[in-house]
C-alpha cells in the first residue's frame, strides 16, 4: 500500500467513525469494483449515500449500513429524535451532560424541554 492509499484508508476509517459494519461494507464495495482506497475515498466524499445504497448486503448479516440506521431512527422516540438532531450539530467527541441539562444553556425548543426533567 502506498502512502496515498494509507492516508485514504485512515480518512475513510475516520469518516465512518471506525464502525465495523460500515468498514466491512465499504471494503466489499471497494473489492467488488477493484477500487483503491484513494478511489473509494473520492467516491465516498462525493456521495456516501450512493456508496452505501449500491453496496450489497454482507455475508452473515441481513441489511446494509443504511438499513441499520433507518431501523434505528424509526425506533427512536420523539425525544430521542430531538436529542439526536441537537447532538448532530455538535462536535463528534463526547458532549458533557451538563451542556444539555444546564438551565443557563437556555435550550428554548419545546422539543428539548425533557432535558431539564429530573432524572438519573
LINNORTA-V584057 format. One record per pair of residues at least 4 apart in sequence whose ideal C-beta (glycine too) atoms are under 7 Angstrom apart, sorted by the first residue. I is the first residue (numbers start at 1). J is the second residue. If there is no record, write none. Layout:
i=I j=J
i=I j=J
//
This chain:
i=1 j=5
i=1 j=6
i=2 j=6
i=3 j=7
i=4 j=8
i=4 j=38
i=5 j=9
i=5 j=36
i=5 j=37
i=5 j=38
i=6 j=10
i=7 j=11
i=8 j=12
i=8 j=37
i=8 j=38
i=8 j=41
i=9 j=13
i=9 j=37
i=10 j=14
i=11 j=15
i=11 j=41
i=12 j=16
i=12 j=26
i=12 j=37
i=12 j=40
i=12 j=41
i=12 j=44
i=13 j=18
i=13 j=23
i=15 j=44
i=16 j=22
i=16 j=23
i=16 j=26
i=18 j=23
i=19 j=23
i=20 j=24
i=21 j=25
i=21 j=65
i=21 j=68
i=22 j=26
i=22 j=65
i=23 j=27
i=24 j=28
i=24 j=58
i=25 j=29
i=25 j=52
i=25 j=55
i=25 j=58
i=25 j=64
i=25 j=65
i=26 j=30
i=26 j=40
i=26 j=51
i=27 j=31
i=28 j=32
i=28 j=55
i=28 j=58
i=29 j=33
i=29 j=51
i=29 j=55
i=30 j=35
i=30 j=40
i=35 j=39
i=35 j=40
i=37 j=41
i=38 j=42
i=39 j=43
i=40 j=44
i=41 j=45
i=42 j=46
i=43 j=47
i=43 j=51
i=44 j=48
i=44 j=51
i=47 j=51
i=48 j=52
i=49 j=53
i=50 j=54
i=51 j=55
i=52 j=64
i=52 j=65
i=52 j=66
i=53 j=66
i=55 j=64
i=57 j=61
i=57 j=62
i=57 j=63
i=57 j=64
i=63 j=67
i=63 j=68
i=64 j=68
i=65 j=69
i=66 j=70
i=67 j=71
i=68 j=72
i=69 j=73
i=70 j=74
i=71 j=75
i=76 j=80
i=76 j=81
i=76 j=84
i=78 j=82
i=79 j=83
i=79 j=114
i=80 j=84
i=81 j=85
i=82 j=86
i=82 j=111
i=82 j=112
i=83 j=87
i=84 j=88
i=86 j=112
i=87 j=95
i=90 j=95
i=95 j=99
i=95 j=100
i=97 j=101
i=98 j=102
i=99 j=105
i=100 j=105
i=100 j=115
i=101 j=115
i=101 j=116
i=103 j=116
i=107 j=112
i=107 j=115
//
